[in-house]
């Protein structure tokens, strides 16, 4: 049974809320540019879980980042900001190397193919990634630091820090232009609504009442997550539209991955629209990462 309003927290990748990595990417970038204070980042991440823990993925990652392993540390967000600032410093370039990954099976663009990071990020559906370039302190010719949120319960997110080298996935990493993404989302809202009308709500869903009311409730829940004040208005519109499409698809899908009759067909019908949501979120975040810095807070001196 599946209640769209109480779906498992591990399904962030297919959620109207977006995902913790998306929030952390935008807010950490704002801090690195000097546009947000550390407390702003902490406050923005709080709605995802009351408790945030951090640990390294392995001993090598722990040594490279100063992150505990195999133990965990609470107050994760300040530690993650430190790691991101230090990792960004290794590139000797700008914060443009901070990126969001939303991998799915068969498409792990921006992640080392076959790595533990790619596997864990694909299982989570997300990761925050810093491409560090050539660095002799990192394994392989092209090192990256990847941070993956893992759900440990209804109130706990554990952030796992990977330091990884190897071949970066050859699939394109350039997000679609924001205008193209905005148009795609306008089309996707209509297509998602038509799909919900055609498929209806799955019999296995616990949702009751008018599907439009459930969609509105999901949208309201997604609204608790804030974005930096200097996020471009068009990027914000794209993220809001992506949340709208995701809410409709959540209601239409129910537990489309379950074993009830018709689940595979339902999942297949919804997959292209979920891909549109994913691409739109990547475009919006890419646009947000292009904002100029102010020289305060986390900005490099």
Buried (B, 14 or more C-beta within 10 A) or exposed (E): EBEBEEBEBBBBBBBBBBBBBBBBBBBBBBBBBBBBBBEBBBBBBEBBBEBBBBBBBBEBBBEBBEBBBEEBBEEBBBBBBBBBBBBBEBBEEBBEBBBBBBBBEEBBBBBBEEBBBBBBBBBBBBBBBBBBBEBEEBBBEBBBBBBBBBBBEEEBBBBBBBBBBBEBBEEEBEBBEBEBBBEBBBEBBEBBBEBBEEBBBBEBBEBEEEBEEBBEBBBEBBEEBBBBEBBBEBBBBBBBBBBBBBBBBBBBBBBBEEEBEEBEEBBEBBBEBBEBBBBBBBBBBBBBBEBEBEEEBBBBE
